[in-house]
Amino acid sequence: MKNPWMSMWMSAAAQVSAAARGQAAAAFKQQQNEMMNAWRDATMEFWMQVWFPWRPASRKRRK
């Protein structure tokens, strides 16, 4: 015979862990995107300075 209380507890625990896993994945993806954008911007700035040394360095944009 199955224990209905244990089944309800396990179901609730699975829901909570799935929600936490989803939030952690979303936070990781956001940090990964920010890191890749910063890397792309730094790489482009470096190569623009190499190819066009007379060009002034870009200023930080305000958001």
C-alpha positions as CSV (number, residue, x, y, z in Angstrom):
1,M,0.0,0.0,0.0
2,K,1.4,3.4,-1.0
3,N,1.6,6.2,1.5
4,P,-0.4,9.2,0.2
5,W,1.3,11.7,2.5
6,M,4.7,10.6,1.2
7,S,3.5,10.9,-2.4
8,M,2.2,14.4,-1.8
9,W,5.5,15.4,-0.1
10,M,7.6,14.0,-2.9
11,S,5.4,15.8,-5.5
12,A,5.8,19.1,-3.8
13,A,9.5,18.6,-3.4
14,A,9.8,17.8,-7.1
15,Q,7.9,21.0,-8.0
16,V,10.1,23.2,-5.7
17,S,13.4,21.7,-7.0
18,A,12.2,22.1,-10.7
19,A,11.4,25.8,-10.0
20,A,14.8,26.4,-8.3
21,R,16.6,24.6,-11.2
22,G,14.8,26.7,-13.7
23,Q,15.7,30.0,-11.9
24,A,19.3,28.9,-11.6
25,A,19.5,28.0,-15.3
26,A,18.0,31.4,-16.2
27,A,20.5,33.3,-14.0
28,F,23.4,31.3,-15.5
29,K,22.2,32.0,-19.0
30,Q,21.9,35.8,-18.2
31,Q,25.4,35.8,-16.8
32,Q,26.7,33.9,-19.8
33,N,25.1,36.3,-22.2
34,E,26.6,39.3,-20.4
35,M,30.0,37.8,-20.4
36,M,29.9,37.0,-24.1
37,N,28.7,40.5,-24.9
38,A,31.6,42.0,-22.9
39,W,34.1,39.7,-24.5
40,R,32.7,40.6,-28.0
41,D,32.9,44.3,-27.3
42,A,36.5,44.1,-25.9
43,T,37.6,42.0,-28.9
44,M,36.1,44.4,-31.4
45,E,37.6,47.4,-29.6
46,F,41.1,45.7,-29.6
47,W,41.0,44.9,-33.3
48,M,39.6,48.3,-34.2
49,Q,42.6,49.8,-32.4
50,V,45.0,47.4,-34.2
51,W,43.5,48.1,-37.7
52,F,42.8,51.8,-37.3
53,P,45.3,53.3,-34.8
54,W,44.3,56.8,-35.7
55,R,40.8,56.2,-34.5
56,P,40.1,57.5,-31.0
57,A,39.2,54.9,-28.4
58,S,35.5,54.5,-27.9
59,R,33.9,56.0,-24.9
60,K,31.6,54.1,-22.6
61,R,28.0,54.5,-23.5
62,R,25.5,55.5,-20.9
63,K,22.6,53.1,-20.5
